[in-house]
Amino acid sequence: MTTLHSPSAGRDFEFDDRDFRRVCELIHQRAGIALAPAKRDMVYGRLSRRLRVLGLRDFKDYLDKLEQDGGDEWQAFTNALTTNLTSFFREPHHFERLHDELRERAAHAPLNIWSCAASTGEEPYSIAITACEAFGSLTPPVRILATDVDTQVLATAAQGVYPIERIAALEPAVKKRYFQRGTGPHEANAGWCRRCAH
Ligand SMILES: C[S@@+](CC[C@H](N)C(=O)[O-])C[C@H]1O[C@@H](n2cnc3c(N)ncnc32)[C@H](O)[C@@H]1O
């Protein structure tokens, strides 16, 4: 059965099974992202913004254009479809293990760590804090590479500035050592302290 998300169903664009399948195939080929059927409404919502920006009439036009001469639109397509959920020390047991590993491998320093799906940066900065704590230094012999298929989140990661509530759950000593409170119009933000390993 074909499900049609037609303009008459309160949507601006038609979005049928074939369109959804094409999106799933393209993002899987490009980024290895497997979209579950339950993501269909999310896909519609996020990509319909791209159709509006580009002034296109329907998803078929958009996907044809993407496949024929995608250019920069490939990146916008990818950015639209990623899920960037993250936080500082998300799944804390990983960082406890990392702390122990770093101490065990200290003799092999300098050490390289790759945060390959870094999102907005909370993960690589949590790695950096862990490295500082493990080596008892603000400049531990650790190099961290942070990458992500989504360029928009990486720009946030490079800035290292977060709404203050993103670091609310961190221990006061950790906040004090590794973050600086914004001032003036940036009072609601906390920035990664640049004198630390980065
Ligand atoms: C749910 S977030 C997880 C962020 C962080 N690693 C964490 O655990 O807190 C997943 C991230 O993976 C990125 N991603 C998805 N496919 C990727 C790929 N093929 N290469 C690099 N990053 C990818 C997404 O853009 C997104 O930012």
The ligand as an ORCA input file, in Angstrom:
! r2SCAN-3c Opt
* xyz 0 1
  C      23.704     10.266     18.595
  S      25.081     11.280     18.111
  C      26.326     10.679     19.230
  C      27.371     11.725     19.567
  C      28.463     11.256     20.505
  N      29.311     10.242     19.870
  C      27.912     10.720     21.802
  O      27.898      9.487     21.981
  O      27.506     11.511     22.657
  C      25.543     10.486     16.564
  C      26.448     11.319     15.681
  O      26.975     10.463     14.661
  C      27.129     11.221     13.489
  N      27.293     10.285     12.349
  C      26.356      9.518     11.765
  N      26.902      8.802     10.761
  C      28.224      9.126     10.719
  C      29.313      8.712      9.899
  N      29.160      7.847      8.910
  N      30.534      9.260     10.126
  C      30.707     10.167     11.124
  N      29.714     10.604     11.929
  C      28.482     10.071     11.733
  C      25.886     12.091     13.469
  O      26.042     13.237     12.657
  C      25.739     12.444     14.952
  O      26.336     13.687     15.254
*
